[in-house]
Amino acid sequence: MCYTSVVDALAALADPVRRELVALLAQGEVPAGELAQRFPVSRPAVSRHLRVLREAGLVRSRTDGRRRLYALDPRPLREMDEWLEPYRDLWAQRLDALDTEIARGRRARKSGDPA
């Protein structure tokens, strides 16, 4: 796993349009024109977003006649998942503690005790 590639993938996914493109491409290969039609931005803007995703290794493209087809490359997402693995227990513990505190607050409100 390369730390730089994880950072590149995270940076690419920081934009909501790019996250939506990745979500669409997770369903399968899609022509560039069809992708562009799904967004309220210009075709050149979608093309720039796709270029960022391609440079981060998240997307690959191929030509089929006159069409350019895009597909998700899941490898950087797997690397990101591996990089995040050590932090999952930390977050799970904190979310469990938050759940406990929320439950205590609910019980206190129901019994009329001041929180």
C-alpha positions as CSV (number, residue, x, y, z in Angstrom):
1,M,0.0,0.0,0.0
2,C,1.3,3.4,-1.0
3,Y,0.4,6.3,1.4
4,T,0.7,8.8,-1.5
5,S,-1.9,6.9,-3.5
6,V,-4.3,6.9,-0.6
7,V,-3.8,10.7,-0.1
8,D,-4.4,11.2,-3.9
9,A,-7.6,9.1,-3.8
10,L,-8.9,11.0,-0.7
11,A,-8.1,14.3,-2.4
12,A,-9.9,13.3,-5.5
13,L,-12.9,12.2,-3.5
14,A,-13.1,15.5,-1.6
15,D,-15.3,16.9,-4.3
16,P,-19.0,15.9,-4.2
17,V,-19.3,15.7,-8.0
18,R,-16.4,13.3,-8.1
19,R,-17.9,11.2,-5.4
20,E,-21.1,11.0,-7.4
21,L,-19.2,10.0,-10.5
22,V,-17.5,7.2,-8.6
23,A,-20.9,6.1,-7.3
24,L,-22.3,6.0,-10.8
25,L,-19.2,4.1,-12.1
26,A,-19.4,1.6,-9.3
27,Q,-22.6,0.3,-11.1
28,G,-20.6,-0.4,-14.3
29,E,-19.0,1.2,-17.4
30,V,-20.6,4.4,-18.6
31,P,-20.1,6.5,-21.7
32,A,-18.7,10.0,-21.0
33,G,-21.7,11.7,-22.7
34,E,-24.1,9.9,-20.4
35,L,-22.1,10.9,-17.4
36,A,-22.0,14.5,-18.5
37,Q,-25.8,14.6,-18.9
38,R,-26.4,13.6,-15.2
39,F,-24.7,16.7,-13.8
40,P,-25.8,20.4,-13.9
41,V,-22.2,21.4,-14.9
42,S,-20.7,21.7,-18.3
43,R,-19.3,18.8,-20.2
44,P,-15.7,20.3,-19.9
45,A,-16.2,20.5,-16.1
46,V,-17.3,16.8,-16.0
47,S,-14.3,16.0,-18.2
48,R,-12.0,17.8,-15.7
49,H,-13.5,15.8,-12.8
50,L,-13.0,12.6,-14.7
51,R,-9.4,13.5,-15.4
52,V,-8.7,14.1,-11.7
53,L,-10.3,10.7,-10.9
54,R,-8.2,9.1,-13.6
55,E,-5.0,10.7,-12.4
56,A,-5.8,9.4,-8.9
57,G,-6.2,5.9,-10.3
58,L,-9.9,5.7,-9.3
59,V,-11.2,5.6,-12.9
60,R,-10.0,4.1,-16.1
61,S,-11.2,4.9,-19.6
62,R,-11.2,3.1,-23.0
63,T,-12.3,4.1,-26.4
64,D,-15.1,2.1,-28.2
65,G,-15.5,3.6,-31.7
66,R,-16.2,7.3,-31.2
67,R,-17.3,6.8,-27.5
68,R,-15.1,7.1,-24.5
69,L,-16.2,4.7,-21.8
70,Y,-15.3,5.1,-18.1
71,A,-15.2,2.5,-15.4
72,L,-14.3,2.4,-11.7
73,D,-10.9,1.0,-10.8
74,P,-11.5,-0.3,-7.2
75,R,-7.8,-0.8,-6.3
76,P,-7.3,2.7,-4.7
77,L,-10.5,2.2,-2.7
78,R,-9.1,-1.1,-1.4
79,E,-5.9,0.6,-0.5
80,M,-7.8,3.3,1.3
81,D,-9.8,0.6,3.1
82,E,-6.6,-1.1,4.2
83,W,-5.2,2.2,5.4
84,L,-8.3,3.0,7.4
85,E,-8.5,-0.5,9.0
86,P,-6.5,0.4,12.2
87,Y,-8.9,3.3,12.9
88,R,-12.1,1.3,12.7
89,D,-11.9,0.0,16.3
90,L,-11.2,3.5,17.6
91,W,-14.3,4.9,15.9
92,A,-16.4,1.9,16.8
93,Q,-15.5,2.4,20.5
94,R,-16.3,6.1,20.3
95,L,-19.6,5.5,18.5
96,D,-20.6,2.9,21.1
97,A,-19.8,5.4,23.9
98,L,-21.9,8.0,22.1
99,D,-24.8,5.5,21.7
100,T,-24.6,4.9,25.5
101,E,-24.7,8.6,26.3
102,I,-27.7,9.1,24.0
103,A,-29.5,6.2,25.6
104,R,-28.8,7.7,29.1
105,G,-30.2,11.1,27.9
106,R,-33.4,9.5,26.7
107,R,-33.9,7.5,29.9
108,A,-33.3,10.7,31.9
109,R,-35.9,12.7,29.9
110,K,-38.4,9.9,30.2
111,S,-38.0,9.7,34.0
112,G,-38.0,13.5,34.4
113,D,-34.5,13.6,35.8
114,P,-32.4,16.7,34.9
115,A,-29.8,15.7,32.4
